[in-house]
C-alpha cells in the first residue's frame, strides 16, 4: 500500500470514528424515540464502516 493510500485510510478511519461518536451521543440525548432510534442505526452503520476500513489493514 502506498503512503497516499495509507493517508486516505487514516483519514477515513478518523471520519468514521467521529461520525460514530456523534451518532452515539445524539441518540442518547434525543428525547424523540423515532429520531433516537434512527441515530442508533446511523451509529451502527458508521461502526460497520469503521470495521471495514480496519479490516483493510
C-alpha positions as CSV (number, residue, x, y, z in Angstrom):
1,X,0.0,0.0,0.0
2,X,1.3,3.4,-0.9
3,X,1.8,6.3,1.6
4,X,-1.1,8.2,-0.1
5,X,-3.4,5.2,0.3
6,X,-2.5,4.9,3.9
7,X,-3.2,8.6,4.5
8,X,-6.6,8.1,2.8
9,X,-7.5,5.2,5.1
10,X,-6.2,7.1,8.2
11,X,-8.5,10.0,7.2
12,X,-11.5,7.7,6.6
13,X,-10.9,6.0,10.0
14,X,-10.9,9.3,11.7
15,X,-14.1,10.4,9.9
16,X,-16.0,7.2,10.7
17,X,-14.9,7.3,14.3
18,X,-16.1,10.9,14.6
19,X,-19.4,10.1,13.0
20,X,-19.9,7.0,15.2
21,X,-19.3,9.1,18.3
22,X,-21.6,11.9,17.2
23,X,-24.4,9.5,16.4
24,X,-24.0,7.7,19.7
25,X,-24.1,11.0,21.7
26,X,-27.0,12.3,19.7
27,X,-29.0,9.1,20.2
28,X,-28.5,9.3,24.0
29,X,-29.6,13.0,24.1
30,X,-32.6,13.0,21.8
31,X,-35.9,12.5,23.5
32,X,-37.9,11.6,20.4
33,X,-38.0,7.8,20.2
34,X,-38.1,7.6,16.4
35,X,-35.2,10.0,15.9
36,X,-33.2,8.4,18.7
37,X,-33.7,5.0,17.0
38,X,-32.6,6.4,13.7
39,X,-29.4,7.9,15.3
40,X,-28.7,4.5,16.8
41,X,-29.0,3.0,13.3
42,X,-26.5,5.6,12.0
43,X,-24.1,4.7,14.8
44,X,-24.3,1.0,13.7
45,X,-23.7,2.0,10.1
46,X,-20.6,4.0,11.0
47,X,-19.3,1.3,13.3
48,X,-19.6,-1.2,10.4
49,X,-17.8,1.2,8.0
50,X,-15.1,1.7,10.6
51,X,-14.6,-2.0,11.0
52,X,-14.4,-2.5,7.2
53,X,-11.7,0.1,7.0
54,X,-9.8,-1.6,9.8
55,X,-10.1,-4.9,8.0
56,X,-8.3,-3.4,5.0
57,X,-5.2,-3.0,7.2
